[in-house]
Amino acid sequence: MMNMSLPFLWSLLTLLIFAEVNGERGELELQRQKRSINLQQPRMATERGNLVFLTGSAQNIEFRTGSLGKIKLNDEDLSECLHQIQKNKEDIIELKGSAIGLPQNISSQIYQLNSK
């Protein structure tokens, strides 16, 4: 039950934020009292047309999906990109490990070719 209500609460929070941003301006804005902003609470804002996520100094921004969900950035699945980066890192470490002594081996083979 808690698992089901958490996405609903986030959806409701997002709707309320967008409703406030797109709400009527002018007179209502003058009448509205300023809220005290706790800098440790996460916030979403727009700056120069960009959507900005703001967190406290030691807070993270996390995206969580369901079992089949994906997080995409410009049609690229971020999970697949991160998996490929990790694989490339492992391949580089493996190549570095196997390259120890390689220059001597190459030098030896070049010397053998030159001496024939």
TAKAKA-V847760 format. One record per backbone hydrogen bond with DSSP energy under -1.0 kcal/mol. CO is the residue of the C=O (numbers start at 1). NH is the residue of the N-H. E is the energy in kcal/mol with one decimal. If there is no record, write none. Layout:
co->CO nh->NH e->E
co->CO nh->NH e->E
This chain:
co->1 nh->5 e->-2.0
co->2 nh->6 e->-1.8
co->5 nh->9 e->-2.6
co->6 nh->10 e->-2.3
co->7 nh->11 e->-2.5
co->8 nh->12 e->-2.6
co->9 nh->13 e->-2.7
co->10 nh->14 e->-2.6
co->11 nh->15 e->-2.5
co->12 nh->16 e->-2.5
co->13 nh->17 e->-2.3
co->14 nh->18 e->-2.6
co->15 nh->19 e->-2.6
co->16 nh->20 e->-2.2
co->17 nh->21 e->-2.3
co->18 nh->22 e->-2.6
co->26 nh->30 e->-1.7
co->27 nh->31 e->-1.8
co->28 nh->32 e->-1.7
co->38 nh->41 e->-1.8
co->43 nh->54 e->-3.5
co->45 nh->52 e->-3.7
co->47 nh->50 e->-2.0
co->50 nh->47 e->-2.4
co->52 nh->45 e->-2.7
co->54 nh->43 e->-2.8
co->56 nh->59 e->-1.5
co->71 nh->78 e->-2.7
co->73 nh->76 e->-1.4
co->76 nh->73 e->-2.4
co->77 nh->81 e->-2.1
co->78 nh->82 e->-2.6
co->79 nh->83 e->-2.2
co->80 nh->84 e->-2.3
co->81 nh->85 e->-2.3
co->82 nh->86 e->-2.3
co->83 nh->87 e->-2.3
co->84 nh->88 e->-2.7
co->85 nh->89 e->-2.4
co->86 nh->90 e->-2.3
co->87 nh->91 e->-2.5
co->88 nh->92 e->-2.5
co->89 nh->93 e->-2.4
co->90 nh->94 e->-2.4
co->91 nh->95 e->-2.6
co->92 nh->96 e->-2.7
co->93 nh->97 e->-2.2
co->94 nh->98 e->-2.2
co->95 nh->99 e->-1.2
co->99 nh->102 e->-2.1
co->101 nh->105 e->-1.7
co->102 nh->106 e->-2.6
co->103 nh->107 e->-2.6
co->104 nh->108 e->-2.4
co->105 nh->109 e->-2.2
co->106 nh->110 e->-2.5
co->107 nh->111 e->-2.3
co->108 nh->112 e->-2.2
co->109 nh->113 e->-2.2
co->110 nh->114 e->-2.4
co->111 nh->115 e->-1.9
